[in-house]
Amino acid sequence: MRTLIFSLLIGASWMATAATADGVKAEFGDNMQIVLPADQPLQAVYTIDISGLFSNEGAANQFFGMFTENVVHYVVHFDENYVEVHLHSYADPAWTMTQWNDYFAARSVKMKAVYESL
């Protein structure tokens, strides 16, 4: 029984990781603005390709750590060249795709300034 439960947990963990890495892609637009794809339903987690943006993992973690808030947090996968963007619907579940993109647009000025200072 333990072996079965352990196998199921390992399988579920692997599937969750694979789904996240292959999940819905967002991107950095102009001025370090995160842009969620408007042609797809709103997701809880997005991935963004960060290859070539950061010289090391510490810089990537420092950058995204500065922008983790109650409505969004980031998980850096530096060796795989992507970051997960987790949207927290408990903050305001009524936010639409447009409102999320507006939120990220408002944050982009600070994101660009911080990125350029690293």
C-alpha positions as a Markdown table, in Angstrom:
| # | Residue | x | y | z |
|---|---|---|---|---|
| 1 | Met | 0.0 | 0.0 | 0.0 |
| 2 | Arg | 2.8 | 2.4 | 0.9 |
| 3 | Thr | 4.5 | 1.7 | -2.4 |
| 4 | Leu | 1.3 | 2.5 | -4.3 |
| 5 | Ile | 0.8 | 5.8 | -2.5 |
| 6 | Phe | 4.4 | 6.7 | -2.9 |
| 7 | Ser | 4.2 | 5.9 | -6.6 |
| 8 | Leu | 1.1 | 8.0 | -7.0 |
| 9 | Leu | 2.7 | 10.9 | -5.3 |
| 10 | Ile | 5.8 | 10.7 | -7.4 |
| 11 | Gly | 3.7 | 10.5 | -10.6 |
| 12 | Ala | 1.5 | 13.4 | -9.6 |
| 13 | Ser | 4.5 | 15.5 | -8.7 |
| 14 | Trp | 6.2 | 14.7 | -12.0 |
| 15 | Met | 3.0 | 15.5 | -13.9 |
| 16 | Ala | 2.5 | 18.8 | -12.1 |
| 17 | Thr | 6.1 | 19.8 | -12.9 |
| 18 | Ala | 5.8 | 18.8 | -16.5 |
| 19 | Ala | 2.4 | 20.6 | -16.8 |
| 20 | Thr | 3.9 | 23.8 | -15.4 |
| 21 | Ala | 7.0 | 23.8 | -17.6 |
| 22 | Asp | 4.8 | 23.1 | -20.7 |
| 23 | Gly | 2.0 | 25.4 | -19.5 |
| 24 | Val | 0.6 | 28.5 | -20.9 |
| 25 | Lys | 3.4 | 30.9 | -21.9 |
| 26 | Ala | 3.4 | 34.6 | -21.1 |
| 27 | Glu | 6.2 | 36.9 | -22.2 |
| 28 | Phe | 8.1 | 40.0 | -21.4 |
| 29 | Gly | 7.0 | 42.7 | -23.6 |
| 30 | Asp | 8.5 | 46.1 | -24.0 |
| 31 | Asn | 10.0 | 47.6 | -20.8 |
| 32 | Met | 10.0 | 44.3 | -18.9 |
| 33 | Gln | 6.2 | 44.2 | -19.0 |
| 34 | Ile | 4.7 | 40.8 | -18.4 |
| 35 | Val | 2.0 | 40.1 | -21.0 |
| 36 | Leu | -0.5 | 37.3 | -20.5 |
| 37 | Pro | -1.8 | 35.8 | -23.7 |
| 38 | Ala | -5.3 | 37.3 | -24.3 |
| 39 | Asp | -6.2 | 34.6 | -26.8 |
| 40 | Gln | -6.4 | 31.9 | -24.0 |
| 41 | Pro | -8.4 | 31.5 | -20.8 |
| 42 | Leu | -7.0 | 33.0 | -17.7 |
| 43 | Gln | -4.7 | 30.5 | -15.9 |
| 44 | Ala | -3.4 | 30.4 | -12.3 |
| 45 | Val | 0.2 | 29.7 | -13.5 |
| 46 | Tyr | 2.1 | 31.0 | -16.5 |
| 47 | Thr | 5.7 | 30.5 | -17.7 |
| 48 | Ile | 8.0 | 33.0 | -19.1 |
| 49 | Asp | 11.3 | 32.3 | -21.0 |
| 50 | Ile | 14.1 | 34.1 | -19.2 |
| 51 | Ser | 17.0 | 32.7 | -21.3 |
| 52 | Gly | 19.6 | 35.3 | -21.8 |
| 53 | Leu | 18.0 | 37.8 | -19.4 |
| 54 | Phe | 20.1 | 37.1 | -16.2 |
| 55 | Ser | 23.7 | 36.3 | -15.8 |
| 56 | Asn | 23.2 | 34.0 | -12.9 |
| 57 | Glu | 20.5 | 32.4 | -10.7 |
| 58 | Gly | 21.1 | 34.8 | -7.8 |
| 59 | Ala | 20.3 | 37.8 | -10.0 |
| 60 | Ala | 17.1 | 36.1 | -11.3 |
| 61 | Asn | 15.9 | 35.2 | -7.8 |
| 62 | Gln | 16.8 | 38.7 | -6.5 |
| 63 | Phe | 14.8 | 40.4 | -9.4 |
| 64 | Phe | 11.7 | 38.2 | -9.1 |
| 65 | Gly | 11.8 | 38.2 | -5.3 |
| 66 | Met | 11.4 | 42.0 | -5.3 |
| 67 | Phe | 8.1 | 41.7 | -7.2 |
| 68 | Thr | 6.5 | 38.9 | -5.2 |
| 69 | Glu | 3.3 | 40.4 | -3.7 |
| 70 | Asn | 0.0 | 39.2 | -2.3 |
| 71 | Val | -1.5 | 38.9 | -5.8 |
| 72 | Val | 1.5 | 37.3 | -7.6 |
| 73 | His | 4.6 | 35.3 | -6.9 |
| 74 | Tyr | 7.4 | 33.9 | -9.0 |
| 75 | Val | 9.3 | 30.7 | -9.0 |
| 76 | Val | 12.6 | 30.8 | -10.9 |
| 77 | His | 13.8 | 27.7 | -12.8 |
| 78 | Phe | 17.1 | 29.2 | -13.9 |
| 79 | Asp | 18.7 | 26.0 | -15.2 |
| 80 | Glu | 15.6 | 25.4 | -17.4 |
| 81 | Asn | 15.5 | 29.1 | -18.5 |
| 82 | Tyr | 12.0 | 29.9 | -17.3 |
| 83 | Val | 10.1 | 31.5 | -14.4 |
| 84 | Glu | 6.6 | 30.5 | -13.2 |
| 85 | Val | 4.2 | 33.4 | -12.6 |
| 86 | His | 1.6 | 32.4 | -10.0 |
| 87 | Leu | -1.5 | 34.6 | -10.0 |
| 88 | His | -3.4 | 34.5 | -6.7 |
| 89 | Ser | -7.2 | 34.6 | -7.3 |
| 90 | Tyr | -7.9 | 34.9 | -3.6 |
| 91 | Ala | -6.8 | 38.5 | -3.8 |
| 92 | Asp | -9.6 | 39.4 | -6.2 |
| 93 | Pro | -11.1 | 36.5 | -8.1 |
| 94 | Ala | -13.0 | 38.9 | -10.4 |
| 95 | Trp | -9.8 | 40.1 | -12.1 |
| 96 | Thr | -10.0 | 39.6 | -15.8 |
| 97 | Met | -7.2 | 39.0 | -18.3 |
| 98 | Thr | -7.3 | 42.8 | -19.1 |
| 99 | Gln | -7.0 | 43.7 | -15.4 |
| 100 | Trp | -4.0 | 41.4 | -14.9 |
| 101 | Asn | -2.3 | 42.8 | -18.0 |
| 102 | Asp | -3.0 | 46.3 | -16.7 |
| 103 | Tyr | -1.5 | 45.4 | -13.3 |
| 104 | Phe | 1.6 | 44.1 | -15.0 |
| 105 | Ala | 1.8 | 47.2 | -17.2 |
| 106 | Ala | 1.7 | 49.4 | -14.1 |
| 107 | Arg | 4.5 | 47.3 | -12.6 |
| 108 | Ser | 6.7 | 47.4 | -15.7 |
| 109 | Val | 8.4 | 50.8 | -15.0 |
| 110 | Lys | 9.7 | 49.6 | -11.7 |
| 111 | Met | 10.6 | 46.2 | -13.1 |
| 112 | Lys | 12.6 | 47.8 | -15.9 |
| 113 | Ala | 14.4 | 50.1 | -13.5 |
| 114 | Val | 15.3 | 47.2 | -11.1 |
| 115 | Tyr | 16.4 | 45.0 | -14.0 |
| 116 | Glu | 18.7 | 47.7 | -15.4 |
| 117 | Ser | 20.3 | 48.1 | -11.9 |
| 118 | Leu | 21.3 | 44.5 | -11.5 |
